[in-house]
């Protein structure tokens, strides 16, 4: 018997008060196995004990929402008997320690969350953050192997990776961010739409006597305490935690996808769940709690790949590609047959009970026995103290008078510098390593539109998906930055013609026990929640990743938002490229303001990360998005592109890249408006359209309530000429800039 | 016409091929499970699809070689039946010896997914007889092990027998180093067997369902 000492409790990441709480719940001292179980389930990663109170601020219901947060993934109804399940999740710490396996298993975990709802995964997205790859070799290494890990996993499973974003900032140097999102399609009713899609299944265990089936890979010592590991700060000693990083097998995952979707077509399944963070312990206790039942397992029946594993290790292992399926008693042979067909190991390890206990036997002897709800529901909730960080008063002061404005002399050079900045440059180096076309539904692939657009086989459904989250804005102003994260992701989706209907989010922040970090978290959540309400995109799933800190400080607070958009099938999806010379170019939305705070321009050209985040008026944003969708539906526009990092000039180059076209643009500037703000400022809620002259009147009428200006025409010249009040500022060869845009990251990554 | 699409554990372009034949070519098609020991009757064309059969452990296609259905496919091809292997299917067909050469890791050592340009080199096969020689096709690739390799004698023999189906070329149709996405010998993207009833190619014609539909005609042996 191992005696539970204060040191052991601390080593399990539990406070003294939490330990006392556990004793009260089970009315005795826990043994070491039970302590381990509580340790992982009560970690922030599994319990959201520091964040739950804040997360309640998110709207989680709406006309499309079938299933909000709380299951493995949420589900939205898209009509005609079909629904979409999607979720984003982080795998930051494992990827910082072992980028290839860390990222691969991040992809694997989120894919399992989706098919364990009965949904066939149809798209993956990845939101990544690293240090400065231009100057930091380690950041290049992490970038290289994270992308390879995601690619090798998703490519093998046969799910297209269609969108995402990558940013490089010093604050992520020691603690990179790897957020993976998966989107799946499921039938919303019993009516069979296609053999490809299953019915919805939940992660529940109920019905006394029903069987607990263990399916997939055997259990090893990999990933023990991964969930606890995710809930502490990184340090030099973290590399010693390499054993906490799991190893992925995408082939096994592919077999699980097909077998699990096949078994759902039979009537033997009661519930299904994947073994993710905290392995068997979390999946079984959560399924028991949701089903209002208990679970009893015999640990010696669990398939193992290593010798002499203790119940503690087996219960906490995070070995990958493992599923739990609750099978109706008497129908197990149906299940065995299907799993055998797919070459998967499936074994009954226990049964559902009616006593609400999670009981673990080893050769018939009880080794752990705790109420399932004590693990899942009785964790204490913390409202942590929050203080406005001191750094803000320093970084928020930006006197524009001290920043030299752009002149016609240097405008071209500034544009060239911005275009080659990795945060702005083409992400081709990334997405060409991902199979973004498998499943043959990718209508708008990466690099062509503001969001990816995919068709769903055997249906007339078309979806748009995108992730966004500018950490720099959130660092400067968490409330406004949180709003912008939601607004930008939704805007990108709207720019393809789809209506944003729901969102998922991954909240990457620093240590919540530090009041300044927690203040950022609270503020950002408030901002996001408000944006969700105004933009009508309820939150259906998500993940919180706190403790993203190292000895060198916290990451930028980085909420990443994933938005799902639904198309009316009569709508042709829209790309951002200019199509025809002679088309009019419009800048529509909010009026451009004297805002360069937090912009890429200010960072790249002036070396400053200062000022306030750009303002955002959510009502204007909503109106702009809805009108944009209408303009695409009515075929009044030929291209649509939102103005974001790098401002208007960069947006125009993106519209022109690989088109062979040029643009003659003149912007009328108001008195007092700076040139750099006009050319490179990142004022929110602005979109660039190209419009056929025949549609000019209808287009202008549609957007009449917003700021709208015709700023030029598409030309045949392959030159971008940009004037302010008829004075030429930019006169650039598009082909040269496009090449620089296209190859910037490729060239940097040659130096790995 | 009746098509059969082989399904190995780990195939992931099987449904894509199935839907391309059903929806784009409007022909009959069915799946054939790898553990079957006989083929459906009246089959005209077998498609060995892309993916990662058996996880592509050891070497791409190396384990699929031992699948129960494989002797039937070899028999079918031996009798003059049409077989097309795409991507992993191409790798498998070289492993079992239905096609000459081998597919190695891309010279970049990276997986590559993008559109490339192909030139039709030989029209001596039913698969390519719908095209004129030197026709240019735009078509996606998505592979990590697509670098075609064959020894010098083998290459001579391919040329002598008109077995080179496609080469990677630039937009103007010129064979160049820049247009070679994976380092394939002589920019070879696809080859036939001597009898021209078996085709293997790395690019994915079944993915041309939105644009470049010209490439879908590759599946047609009319």
Interface residues (C-beta under 8 A of the other chain):
Chain A: X148 X151 X152 X155 X156 X157 X158 X196 X249 X250 X251 X252 X254 X255 X342 X343 X431 X432 X433 X434 X435 X436 X437 X438 X439 X440 X443 X457
Chain B: X9 X10 X12 X13 X15 X16 X19 X20 X50 X51 X52 X54 X55 X56 X57 X110 X111 X112 X113 X114 X140 X142 X144 X204 X206 X207 X209 X210
